[in-house]
């Protein structure tokens, strides 16, 4: 959780999320369920160290369970559900 004040509140109110991951013309849409929000402990400590070294403040770390993944790349396969 970095610079996501409104998003964090939205996730806490509705655990269903859609995450779009893009690199160049390749992209994937992940429909997921938020499981937990960590502000301390192993998950939090694992993320806070490398981000702090770059001057990026971490408020929390979320875990998610992926429910569906879709290819959203700029190809004829766009919209195809992946297994």
C-alpha positions, 0 to 999 in steps of 0.5 A: 500500500503505497500512495493508495489512500482511497484505494485502500478504503475501497478494498476494505469496503469491497474485497473484490478487486480487478488488477491490470498488469501492463508491460509494453503491449502485453497485459493481464487482468486479474480478478481477485479477492483481498485476503489480508492487510498487514501493517507489521510482521513478515510480509510487511517487513519483506516489502518495507526494506527494499521500498524504504531504500528507494525512499518509498513509504509503505503503509501496508501490504495486501494479500490477494487470491486470484479468481480469474485471469484474462489476457488483455494484450494487444493481440487477437487473444485479448479477452481470453480467460487463462487457466 
